[in-house]
Amino acid sequence: MPVKNIDLSLPVLVVDDNQQMRSVVKGILADLGLNNVFLAGSGEEACRILNERPIAAVISDLDMPGMSGLQLLGWVRDNLADKELPFMLLPSEANRDGLRAAAAAGVTDCLIKPFTLATFHSKLQAMFQARGHAAAKRAAGMRAAAMPAAPALIGMERPLEERLKEATVLVVDDIATNIKVIAGMLADEGYSVKVAISGRKALELVPVHRPDLILLDVMMPEMDGFEVCRRLKADPASADIPVIFLSAKDQADDIVGGLELGAVDYVTKPVDPAILKARMRTHLRMAGMMAELKQQNAAIAGNAQLREEVERLARYNLVTPLEEVIAAGEQLLNDDAAAPGGTDAASSQAEATTAGPGRLRRAALQALDQAARRAMRQASLSMGLLRIEQGASEPASASVELGPLLKRAAADTAATHPVMLPSLRVTVLADRSFCRTLFEHLLLNAAATTPAGTSIAIGATLAESCWVIAIEYAGALPAAQLACLRGPAVRPVDDAALPVYAARLMSEVQGGSLAADDDGARTRLLLRLPAV
């Protein structure tokens, strides 16, 4: 699904030391319609690219050797003219200190890996919309053409930066003049302001009008700010609300004491409006990011639980019995062949209808064996797809010679469709298990599409550090399968198109691609995989 209301020609920089992750993110961006993508394998390389050409947004891994994603973010904010360049960090876990540092450095958004395609799409849309006017100006500068402002996306949470401008702030002070000055300053910035003239009143207001941030005076009669903060942090319902102390008490012990109670900051009076607003923005941004990350963690936990349950059901309740059925079938077939008057596999099925009970039994066993193997392939395919779609797939890249895998896959269709294998020795950098599943299903799908007795030709050419594997056969590729290769990677409704959809994902997650040429009479699938 392409992103909406965004100039799809805007250049995006993807930074990650993992080549496969760079390829995956680039593929996702391409599915969203963003094809002007630059790749960097390190923070240092990213700096060079940013110095050489205009970039509209950066998507960077957090943990990289050398210059980390956080250091790259600091470099961007310190060295580029565009101080508000959209910058998304992709951490592997939610770390409060790391997020605090990222928020302080001016990160636009964070997304924990592994993530779903839907979450990435939502974050990317929000990131561009949050800086819609700035992005439009950047694009105009690149092309000397104006861009319209992007309206809010219906049905999707508004961007974090936009929500922060309308945050609710509770001002707590026993002096009315102080409240009036601070409340007026915040109202001018667009904040929704609530006020309390005592600590006790503040504790009454918080459950009713849950604020996004609290500005809390320290020296107040009856209940001082420290006690108010202590009670807020003791209540799980309000413990996450950021508290900034405002006080004329500027001794180190006072400041440390306030921070140890759980306050996020301590600003001394008289308050400098610019400093206070800057600190508020930082802590509101961080609190918003933490809230979103909690939601992401909850979704990830739910997805992980779902994955574990599906894997348990599929692996234990389906695959294990299928393995037992296949093993038992093979034993029975071997016993039958060894028995007096036994027949070989090639002749038994052809003679099944004209021979006695023994041959009929053998044909039934062979049919059972084939059905169990088909079910096994389908179960393995489903599990592989689930891991890729949930962002939990980690291909074990290694040097893989494709000849044996192609020969094995061709054996499954040899009875009805002879397969011509490539004469060249083809070695790719890929996951052996993925390649085996990929070729098995592509050849079985080809056999189901082309008339019985016709051949399937497999060729291989080396081009631009990639092996291009061409699978060619007679017959047109069904429309549902063709759609899986020519549009966004969306799981098809038609189960018959699932093998092609799976093959596409398995190729892309390994840094490759799958495309098709179809003239209505013949189909030519083009699979690209990195060469060794």
C-alpha positions as CSV (number, residue, x, y, z in Angstrom):
1,M,0.0,0.0,0.0
2,P,1.7,3.2,-1.1
3,V,2.2,6.0,1.4
4,K,-0.3,8.8,0.9
5,N,0.2,12.5,0.4
6,I,3.9,12.2,0.1
7,D,6.1,12.9,-2.9
8,L,7.4,9.4,-3.8
9,S,10.4,10.9,-5.5
10,L,11.9,12.1,-2.2
11,P,15.3,10.5,-1.5
12,V,15.5,8.3,1.6
13,L,18.7,7.1,3.2
14,V,18.8,3.6,4.9
15,V,21.7,3.0,7.2
16,D,22.4,-0.5,8.7
17,D,25.6,-2.6,9.0
18,N,23.5,-5.7,8.1
19,Q,23.3,-6.0,4.3
20,Q,20.1,-8.2,4.6
21,M,18.4,-5.6,6.8
22,R,19.2,-2.8,4.4
23,S,17.7,-4.9,1.5
24,V,14.6,-5.7,3.5
25,V,14.0,-2.0,4.4
26,K,14.7,-1.0,0.8
27,G,12.2,-3.6,-0.4
28,I,9.5,-2.4,2.0
29,L,10.1,1.2,0.9
30,A,9.7,0.1,-2.7
31,D,6.4,-1.6,-1.9
32,L,5.3,1.7,-0.4
33,G,6.2,3.5,-3.6
34,L,9.5,5.1,-2.4
35,N,12.1,4.0,-4.9
36,N,14.7,6.8,-4.6
37,V,16.6,5.0,-1.8
38,F,20.3,5.2,-0.9
39,L,22.0,2.6,1.2
40,A,24.8,3.0,3.7
41,G,26.6,0.2,5.6
42,S,27.9,2.4,8.4
43,G,27.4,5.8,10.0
44,E,30.6,7.1,8.4
45,E,29.3,6.1,4.9
46,A,26.0,7.8,5.7
47,C,27.8,11.0,6.6
48,R,29.5,11.0,3.3
49,I,26.2,10.5,1.4
50,L,24.5,13.2,3.4
51,N,27.4,15.6,2.5
52,E,27.2,14.8,-1.2
53,R,23.4,14.9,-1.9
54,P,20.1,16.1,-0.4
55,I,18.3,13.5,1.6
56,A,14.6,13.9,2.7
57,A,14.7,11.3,5.5
58,V,17.0,8.9,7.3
59,I,16.1,5.4,8.6
60,S,19.0,4.1,10.7
61,D,19.9,1.1,12.8
62,L,20.8,2.1,16.4
63,D,23.5,-0.4,17.2
64,M,26.3,-0.3,14.6
65,P,30.0,-0.8,15.0
66,G,32.0,2.4,14.7
67,M,29.6,5.3,14.5
68,S,26.3,4.2,16.1
69,G,22.9,5.4,15.0
70,L,22.7,7.7,18.0
71,Q,26.0,9.3,17.0
72,L,24.9,9.6,13.4
73,L,21.8,11.4,14.7
74,G,23.9,13.8,16.7
75,W,26.1,14.4,13.7
76,V,23.1,15.2,11.5
77,R,21.7,17.7,14.0
78,D,25.1,19.4,14.5
79,N,26.3,19.5,11.0
80,L,23.5,19.7,8.5
81,A,21.7,22.9,7.6
82,D,18.4,21.1,7.9
83,K,18.1,20.7,11.7
84,E,14.7,19.0,11.4
85,L,15.6,16.3,8.9
86,P,13.2,13.4,9.6
87,F,15.3,10.7,11.4
88,M,13.9,7.3,12.4
89,L,16.0,5.0,14.7
90,L,15.5,1.2,14.6
91,P,16.7,-0.2,18.0
92,S,16.6,-3.9,18.8
93,E,15.1,-3.3,22.3
94,A,13.4,-0.6,24.4
95,N,16.0,0.9,26.6
96,R,14.9,3.9,28.6
97,D,18.3,5.5,28.8
98,G,18.9,5.0,25.1
99,L,15.5,6.5,24.2
100,R,16.1,9.4,26.5
101,A,19.4,10.1,24.7
102,A,17.7,9.8,21.3
103,A,14.9,12.1,22.3
104,A,17.3,14.7,23.6
105,A,19.3,14.4,20.4
106,G,16.2,15.2,18.4
107,V,15.1,11.8,16.9
108,T,11.8,12.0,15.0
109,D,10.7,8.5,15.9
110,C,11.8,5.0,17.0
111,L,10.6,1.6,15.9
112,I,11.7,-1.6,17.7
113,K,13.0,-4.5,15.6
114,P,11.4,-6.9,14.7
115,F,8.5,-4.9,13.4
116,T,5.5,-5.6,11.2
117,L,5.0,-4.1,7.8
118,A,1.9,-2.3,9.0
119,T,3.7,-0.7,11.9
120,F,6.6,0.4,9.7
121,H,4.1,1.9,7.1
122,S,2.3,3.8,9.9
123,K,5.5,5.2,11.4
124,L,6.9,6.2,8.0
125,Q,3.6,8.0,7.1
126,A,3.6,9.7,10.5
127,M,7.2,10.8,10.2
128,F,6.7,12.4,6.8
129,Q,3.5,14.0,7.9
130,A,5.0,15.4,11.1
131,R,7.5,17.3,9.0
132,G,5.1,17.8,6.1
133,H,5.8,21.5,5.6
134,A,9.5,21.1,6.0
135,A,9.6,18.1,3.6
136,A,7.7,20.1,1.1
137,K,10.2,22.9,1.3
138,R,13.1,20.5,0.9
139,A,11.5,18.9,-2.1
140,A,10.8,22.3,-3.6
141,G,14.5,23.3,-3.1
142,M,15.6,20.1,-4.8
143,R,13.3,20.6,-7.7
144,A,12.3,24.3,-7.5
145,A,8.7,23.3,-7.4
146,A,6.2,23.7,-4.6
147,M,4.5,20.8,-2.8
148,P,1.0,20.9,-1.2
149,A,0.8,20.4,2.5
150,A,-0.2,16.9,3.5
151,P,-3.5,16.6,5.3
152,A,-4.0,14.3,8.2
153,L,-4.3,10.6,7.4
154,I,-7.8,9.3,8.2
155,G,-7.9,6.2,10.3
156,M,-4.3,6.4,11.6
157,E,-2.8,7.9,14.8
158,R,-1.6,11.4,14.3
159,P,2.1,12.0,14.2
160,L,3.9,12.3,17.5
161,E,5.2,15.9,16.9
162,E,1.7,17.1,16.0
163,R,0.2,15.5,19.2
164,L,2.9,17.0,21.4
165,K,1.8,20.5,20.4
166,E,-1.6,19.9,21.8
167,A,-0.4,18.1,25.0
168,T,-2.1,18.8,28.3
169,V,0.2,20.4,30.9
170,L,-0.7,20.7,34.6
171,V,0.8,23.7,36.4
172,V,1.0,23.4,40.2
173,D,2.0,26.5,42.2
174,D,0.5,28.2,45.3
175,I,1.2,31.7,43.9
176,A,-1.5,32.8,41.4
177,T,0.9,35.2,39.6
178,N,3.3,32.4,38.8
179,I,0.5,30.3,37.5
180,K,-0.8,33.1,35.3
181,V,2.6,33.8,33.7
182,I,3.4,30.2,33.0
183,A,-0.1,29.2,31.9
184,G,-0.2,32.2,29.5
185,M,3.2,31.2,28.0
186,L,2.1,27.6,27.5
187,A,-1.3,28.6,26.0
188,D,0.5,30.7,23.4
189,E,2.4,27.5,22.3
190,G,-0.9,25.6,21.8
191,Y,-0.8,23.5,25.0
192,S,-3.9,22.7,26.9
193,V,-3.3,24.0,30.4
194,K,-4.8,22.9,33.7
195,V,-3.8,24.6,37.0
196,A,-3.8,23.7,40.7
197,I,-3.1,26.1,43.6
198,S,-2.0,23.3,46.0
199,G,-0.4,19.9,46.0
200,R,-3.6,18.3,47.3
201,K,-5.6,19.9,44.5
202,A,-3.1,18.6,42.0
203,L,-3.5,15.0,43.2
204,E,-7.3,15.4,42.8
205,L,-7.0,16.7,39.3
206,V,-4.5,14.1,37.9
207,P,-7.0,11.1,37.8
208,V,-9.7,13.3,36.2
209,H,-7.7,15.3,33.7
210,R,-4.7,13.0,33.1
211,P,-2.0,15.5,32.0
212,D,0.9,14.7,29.6
213,L,3.3,16.6,31.8
214,I,3.3,18.3,35.2
215,L,5.2,21.5,36.1
216,L,5.4,21.3,39.9
217,D,6.5,24.0,42.3
218,V,8.6,22.7,45.2
219,M,7.9,25.2,48.0
220,M,4.2,25.1,48.8
221,P,2.3,25.1,52.2
222,E,0.7,21.9,53.6
223,M,2.1,19.6,51.0
224,D,5.3,20.5,49.2
225,G,6.2,19.5,45.6
226,F,8.5,16.7,46.8
227,E,5.6,15.0,48.6
228,V,3.3,15.5,45.6
229,C,5.9,13.8,43.3
230,R,6.4,11.0,45.8
231,R,2.7,10.2,45.8
232,L,2.4,10.5,42.0
233,K,5.2,8.1,41.4
234,A,3.8,5.6,44.0
235,D,0.5,5.4,42.0
236,P,0.9,3.1,38.9
237,A,-1.8,5.2,37.1
238,S,0.3,8.4,37.3
239,A,3.9,7.0,37.7
240,D,4.6,7.5,34.0
241,I,3.6,11.2,33.8
242,P,6.8,13.3,33.5
243,V,7.3,15.8,36.3
244,I,9.5,18.9,36.0
245,F,10.2,20.7,39.3
246,L,10.2,24.5,39.2
247,S,11.9,26.1,42.3
248,A,14.0,28.9,43.5
249,K,15.9,26.3,45.6
250,D,19.0,25.8,43.5
251,Q,21.3,23.8,45.8
252,A,22.7,20.6,44.5
253,D,21.0,18.5,47.3
254,D,17.6,20.0,46.3
255,I,18.1,19.2,42.6
256,V,19.4,15.7,43.3
257,G,16.7,15.0,45.8
258,G,14.0,16.0,43.3
259,L,15.5,13.8,40.5
260,E,15.8,10.8,42.8
261,L,12.1,11.0,43.5
262,G,11.4,10.4,39.8
263,A,11.2,13.8,38.3
264,V,12.6,14.1,34.8
265,D,14.0,17.6,35.2
266,Y,14.6,20.5,37.6
267,V,14.3,24.1,36.4
268,T,15.3,26.9,38.8
269,K,13.4,30.1,39.1
270,P,13.2,32.7,37.7
271,V,12.3,30.6,34.7
272,D,13.7,31.3,31.3
273,P,10.8,30.7,28.9
274,A,12.9,29.4,26.0
275,I,14.8,26.9,28.2
276,L,11.6,25.7,29.9
277,K,9.8,25.2,26.6
278,A,12.8,23.3,25.1
279,R,13.0,21.0,28.1
280,M,9.2,20.4,28.0
281,R,9.4,19.5,24.3
282,T,12.2,17.0,25.0
283,H,10.4,15.3,27.9
284,L,7.0,15.3,26.1
285,R,8.7,13.7,23.1
286,M,10.4,11.1,25.1
287,A,7.2,10.3,27.1
288,G,5.3,10.0,23.8
289,M,7.9,7.7,22.4
290,M,7.9,5.5,25.5
291,A,4.1,5.2,25.3
292,E,4.4,4.2,21.7
293,L,7.2,1.7,22.4
294,K,5.0,0.1,25.2
295,Q,2.3,-0.4,22.6
296,Q,4.8,-1.8,20.2
297,N,6.2,-4.1,22.9
298,A,2.7,-5.3,23.7
299,A,2.1,-5.9,20.0
300,I,5.5,-7.7,19.7
301,A,4.7,-9.8,22.8
302,G,1.3,-10.7,21.3
303,N,2.9,-11.5,18.0
304,A,5.6,-13.6,19.7
305,Q,3.0,-15.5,21.6
306,L,1.0,-16.1,18.4
307,R,4.1,-17.2,16.6
308,E,5.0,-19.6,19.4
309,E,1.5,-21.0,19.5
310,V,1.3,-21.4,15.7
311,E,4.8,-23.0,15.6
312,R,3.9,-25.3,18.4
313,L,0.6,-26.4,16.7
314,A,2.2,-26.6,13.3
315,R,5.5,-28.3,14.4
316,Y,4.1,-30.6,17.0
317,N,0.5,-31.3,15.9
318,L,1.1,-31.3,12.1
319,V,4.7,-31.7,11.0
320,T,5.7,-34.4,13.6
321,P,2.8,-36.7,12.6
322,L,3.5,-36.1,8.9
323,E,7.1,-37.1,9.4
324,E,5.9,-40.3,11.1
325,V,3.5,-41.0,8.3
326,I,6.2,-40.5,5.7
327,A,8.7,-42.7,7.6
328,A,6.1,-45.4,8.1
329,G,5.1,-45.2,4.4
330,E,8.7,-45.5,3.3
331,Q,9.2,-48.5,5.5
332,L,6.1,-50.2,4.1
333,L,7.1,-49.5,0.6
334,N,10.6,-50.9,1.2
335,D,9.2,-54.0,2.9
336,D,6.8,-54.5,0.0
337,A,9.6,-54.1,-2.6
338,A,11.7,-56.6,-0.7
339,A,9.0,-59.2,-0.4
340,P,8.7,-62.1,-3.0
341,G,7.0,-60.8,-6.1
342,G,7.6,-57.1,-5.0
343,T,7.7,-54.5,-7.7
344,D,9.6,-51.3,-8.2
345,A,8.1,-47.8,-7.8
346,A,8.1,-47.0,-11.5
347,S,6.0,-49.9,-12.6
348,S,3.7,-50.3,-9.6
349,Q,1.5,-47.3,-10.2
350,A,1.0,-48.0,-13.9
351,E,0.0,-51.6,-13.2
352,A,-2.1,-50.8,-10.1
353,T,-5.4,-51.1,-11.9
354,T,-4.6,-54.3,-13.7
355,A,-2.8,-56.2,-11.0
356,G,-3.7,-57.9,-7.7
357,P,-4.1,-56.7,-4.2
358,G,-0.4,-56.4,-3.5
359,R,0.1,-53.9,-6.3
360,L,-3.0,-52.0,-5.4
361,R,-1.7,-51.7,-1.8
362,R,1.6,-50.4,-3.0
363,A,0.0,-47.8,-5.2
364,A,-2.1,-46.7,-2.3
365,L,1.0,-46.4,-0.1
366,Q,2.7,-44.3,-2.8
367,A,-0.3,-42.0,-3.0
368,L,-0.3,-41.7,0.8
369,D,3.4,-40.9,0.7
370,Q,3.0,-38.2,-1.9
371,A,0.1,-36.6,0.0
372,A,2.0,-36.5,3.2
373,R,5.0,-34.9,1.5
374,R,2.7,-32.3,-0.1
375,A,1.3,-31.5,3.4
376,M,4.8,-31.4,4.8
377,R,5.9,-28.9,2.1
378,Q,2.8,-26.8,2.8
379,A,3.4,-26.7,6.6
380,S,7.0,-25.7,6.1
381,L,5.9,-23.0,3.6
382,S,3.3,-21.6,6.0
383,M,5.8,-21.5,8.9
384,G,8.5,-19.8,6.8
385,L,5.9,-17.2,5.6
386,L,4.7,-16.5,9.2
387,R,8.3,-15.8,10.4
388,I,9.0,-13.5,7.4
389,E,5.7,-11.6,7.7
390,Q,6.2,-11.1,11.4
391,G,9.7,-9.8,10.9
392,A,11.2,-12.7,12.9
393,S,13.0,-14.4,10.0
394,E,16.8,-14.3,10.2
395,P,18.2,-16.1,7.1
396,A,21.4,-18.0,7.8
397,S,23.4,-16.6,4.8
398,A,26.2,-18.9,3.6
399,S,27.7,-20.1,0.3
400,V,25.1,-22.3,-1.3
401,E,25.6,-24.3,-4.5
402,L,22.2,-24.4,-6.2
403,G,22.9,-27.5,-8.4
404,P,22.0,-30.2,-5.8
405,L,18.9,-28.2,-4.7
406,L,17.7,-27.7,-8.2
407,K,18.2,-31.4,-9.0
408,R,16.3,-32.4,-5.8
409,A,13.4,-30.0,-6.6
410,A,13.3,-31.3,-10.3
411,A,12.9,-34.8,-9.1
412,D,9.5,-34.0,-7.6
413,T,8.1,-33.0,-11.1
414,A,10.2,-35.4,-13.3
415,A,7.3,-38.0,-13.6
416,T,5.1,-35.5,-15.5
417,H,7.5,-32.7,-16.5
418,P,11.1,-33.1,-17.5
419,V,13.4,-30.4,-16.1
420,M,16.4,-29.1,-18.0
421,L,19.0,-27.9,-15.4
422,P,21.6,-25.2,-15.9
423,S,25.0,-26.4,-17.1
424,L,26.9,-23.7,-15.1
425,R,27.9,-24.1,-11.5
426,V,25.8,-21.6,-9.6
427,T,26.9,-20.5,-6.0
428,V,24.9,-17.9,-4.2
429,L,25.1,-16.2,-0.8
430,A,21.8,-17.3,0.7
431,D,19.9,-19.5,3.2
432,R,20.0,-23.2,2.1
433,S,16.6,-24.0,3.7
434,F,14.9,-21.0,2.1
435,C,16.4,-21.8,-1.3
436,R,15.3,-25.4,-1.1
437,T,11.7,-24.4,-0.2
438,L,11.7,-21.7,-2.8
439,F,12.8,-23.9,-5.7
440,E,10.5,-26.8,-4.7
441,H,7.5,-24.6,-4.8
442,L,8.4,-22.7,-7.9
443,L,8.9,-25.9,-9.9
444,L,5.8,-27.6,-8.5
445,N,3.8,-24.4,-9.4
446,A,5.3,-24.5,-12.9
447,A,4.3,-28.1,-13.3
448,A,0.7,-27.2,-12.2
449,T,0.6,-24.4,-14.7
450,T,2.1,-26.0,-17.9
451,P,0.6,-28.9,-19.7
452,A,1.7,-32.4,-18.7
453,G,4.6,-33.7,-20.8
454,T,6.1,-30.3,-21.6
455,S,9.5,-29.4,-20.2
456,I,10.6,-26.8,-17.7
457,A,13.9,-25.1,-18.6
458,I,16.1,-23.6,-15.9
459,G,18.9,-21.3,-17.0
460,A,21.5,-19.2,-15.1
461,T,23.5,-16.0,-15.9
462,L,25.8,-13.9,-13.8
463,A,24.9,-10.2,-13.9
464,E,26.0,-7.3,-11.6
465,S,27.2,-9.5,-8.7
466,C,23.9,-11.5,-8.8
467,W,23.0,-14.9,-10.3
468,V,19.8,-14.6,-12.3
469,I,18.0,-17.9,-12.3
470,A,15.4,-18.1,-15.2
471,I,12.6,-20.7,-15.0
472,E,10.8,-20.9,-18.3
473,Y,7.8,-23.1,-19.3
474,A,4.7,-23.1,-21.5
475,G,1.5,-21.4,-20.4
476,A,0.5,-18.1,-18.9
477,L,1.0,-17.3,-15.2
478,P,-2.4,-17.0,-13.5
479,A,-3.5,-13.4,-12.8
480,A,-3.4,-13.9,-9.0
481,Q,0.2,-15.1,-9.1
482,L,1.3,-12.4,-11.5
483,A,-0.2,-9.8,-9.1
484,C,2.0,-11.2,-6.3
485,L,5.1,-10.3,-8.3
486,R,4.0,-6.9,-9.7
487,G,2.5,-5.1,-6.7
488,P,3.1,-4.6,-3.0
489,A,3.9,-7.8,-1.1
490,V,0.4,-8.5,0.2
491,R,-0.7,-12.1,1.1
492,P,-3.0,-13.2,-1.6
493,V,-6.6,-14.3,-1.0
494,D,-6.2,-17.1,-3.5
495,D,-4.3,-20.0,-1.9
496,A,-3.1,-21.1,-5.3
497,A,-1.0,-17.9,-5.5
498,L,0.6,-18.5,-2.1
499,P,3.8,-20.4,-3.4
500,V,4.6,-17.4,-5.7
501,Y,4.0,-14.9,-2.9
502,A,6.2,-17.0,-0.6
503,A,8.9,-17.3,-3.2
504,R,9.0,-13.5,-3.6
505,L,9.3,-12.9,0.2
506,M,12.0,-15.6,0.5
507,S,14.0,-14.1,-2.3
508,E,13.7,-10.5,-0.9
509,V,14.6,-11.4,2.7
510,Q,17.8,-12.8,1.3
511,G,18.7,-9.6,-0.6
512,G,17.3,-10.8,-4.0
513,S,14.1,-10.4,-6.0
514,L,11.6,-12.4,-8.1
515,A,10.0,-11.1,-11.3
516,A,8.1,-12.5,-14.2
517,D,7.9,-12.1,-18.0
518,D,4.6,-13.4,-19.3
519,D,3.5,-13.0,-22.9
520,G,0.4,-15.0,-22.6
521,A,1.9,-18.1,-24.2
522,R,5.0,-18.7,-22.0
523,T,6.1,-17.8,-18.5
524,R,9.6,-16.8,-17.6
525,L,10.4,-16.3,-13.9
526,L,13.5,-14.4,-13.1
527,L,15.0,-15.0,-9.6
528,R,17.9,-12.9,-8.5
529,L,20.2,-13.9,-5.6
530,P,23.5,-12.4,-4.5
531,A,26.5,-14.2,-6.0
532,V,29.4,-15.4,-3.8
